[in-house]
Amino acid sequence: DGDIFQLPSTCNYILTSQCRGSYEEFNIQMRRQVVDGHPTISKITMKLEGMAVELTNGSISVDDQEVTLPYSHSGVLIEKNPSYIKVTAKLGLTAMWNHDDALMIELDSKYKNQTCGLCGDFNGVQLYNEFFKNVCEQLFSGPSFSSCKDLVALDFFIKACEVDMCQCSKNSSSFCLCSTISEFSRQCVHAGGKPGQWRTDQFCSKTCPYTNMVHQECGNPCINTCSNPDRSHVCEEHCVDGCFCPAGYVLDDLTGKGCVTQEQCSCTHNGKTYQPGQSFTSNCKECTCTSNQWSCKEKDCPATCSVEGGSHIATFDGKAYTFHGDCTYVLVKVSETNGTDFTVVGDLVKCGLTDTETCLKAVTLALSGGNTVRNCHIK
């Protein structure tokens, strides 16, 4: 409903749940923790139509079983990028956690007047709007947040800024203030604004998981990757803060090298990863990895036909069968218009007491319509 308040406790809280009907489709709970004087979110528990999802920093489990991402089952999709873990449920709920101190939940409008918890009852009526300005006003009115002034109420964040500066210890005051400004920036984005780059190397700087990534306040959440280099072109979600690859680069989700050009992307085949320029040969073709795509060329693929034991025959296509004969048989015949025609015949004869004891007695090769003949008798 737009209400904003502070809750410093580290208890386990219900953020939101469906509590007005006979069946609870969702229940989202959160536990906070203070680590080295810094408040963080230590665990998020989500019950989504009977499925139990638990998020902690370093582990994701579904129904008490640890899973790897991306994970999709029973209408619930869990995916991860360098900045957020995102849970999307087809019932109409989306949750995004930044692995640290920020969690945002979006609900479908069909749940209006049906929710309970810290996130309110979703009835569109604000209860808490009495805040006052203080010395932090200039910070939130700067040029970086010029698109936010008509979208997000400043009063709460100005008050929170003042409280942060008063209550945080000297060695963590910068952290407390940065968390408040970061949340203001997220609320601005969620309301449709596009905050500018307010962080600097000296003030509220962010470290990305890869050295060649950059932090943005309003980046495309559909990150282009080696596996899907055009994902951002069809993205319909609003921008989010986090770490992103610079323009012209994609995230290497195959070998974990960070941001690379598309030409540096690897390829995969049968579970094996190939670097750009590497190739494999299979089924009479040679394929080379180029920009995460396989470039394949057809190759000559010789085949073998054989007669063993005088009766066991294997064709060029790999079919094996047994034939007991007593005659001269055409093993292979090729007719070409360029003069390379040939015929190979074999003489099968009985060489034992029974009809099934046969031998290959002779092989004859006739070239160019029988003009050249080579005969081989087998003793």
Stockholm file with secondary structure:
# STOCKHOLM 1.0

chainA/1-379         DGDIFQLPSTCNYILTSQCRGSYEEFNIQMRRQVVDGHPTISKITMKLEGMAVELTNGSISVDDQEVTLPYSHSGVLIEKNPSYIKVTAKLGLTAMWNHDDALMIELDSKYKNQTCGLCGDFNGVQLYNEFFKNVCEQLFSGPSFSSCKDLVALDFFIKACEVDMCQCSKNSSSFCLCSTISEFSRQCVHAGGKPGQWRTDQFCSKTCPYTNMVHQECGNPCINTCSNPDRSHVCEEHCVDGCFCPAGYVLDDLTGKGCVTQEQCSCTHNGKTYQPGQSFTSNCKECTCTSNQWSCKEKDCPATCSVEGGSHIATFDGKAYTFHGDCTYVLVKVSETNGTDFTVVGDLVKCGLTDTETCLKAVTLALSGGNTVRNCHIK
#=GR chainA/1-379 SS CCCCCCCCCCSEEEEEEECSSSSCCEEEEEEEEEETTEEEEEEEEEEETTEEEEEETTEEEETTEECCSSEEETTEEEEECSSCEEEEETTTEEEEECSSSCEEEEECGGGTTCEESTTCCCSSCCCCCCCCCCTTHHHHTSGGGTTTTTTSCHHHHHHHHHHHHHHSCTTTHHHHHHHHHHHHHHHHHHTTCCCCCCCCSSSSCCCCSSTTCEEEEEECSSCCBSSCTTGGGGCCSCCEEEEECCTTCEEETTTCCEEECGGGCCEEETTEEECTTCEEEETTEEEEEETTEEEEEECCCCCCCEEETTTEEECTTSCEEECCCCEEEEEEEECCTTSCCEEEEEEEEECSSSTTCEEEEEEEEEETTTTEEEEEECC
#=GC SS_cons         CCCCCCCCCCSEEEEEEECSSSSCCEEEEEEEEEETTEEEEEEEEEEETTEEEEEETTEEEETTEECCSSEEETTEEEEECSSCEEEEETTTEEEEECSSSCEEEEECGGGTTCEESTTCCCSSCCCCCCCCCCTTHHHHTSGGGTTTTTTSCHHHHHHHHHHHHHHSCTTTHHHHHHHHHHHHHHHHHHTTCCCCCCCCSSSSCCCCSSTTCEEEEEECSSCCBSSCTTGGGGCCSCCEEEEECCTTCEEETTTCCEEECGGGCCEEETTEEECTTCEEEETTEEEEEETTEEEEEECCCCCCCEEETTTEEECTTSCEEECCCCEEEEEEEECCTTSCCEEEEEEEEECSSSTTCEEEEEEEEEETTTTEEEEEECC
//
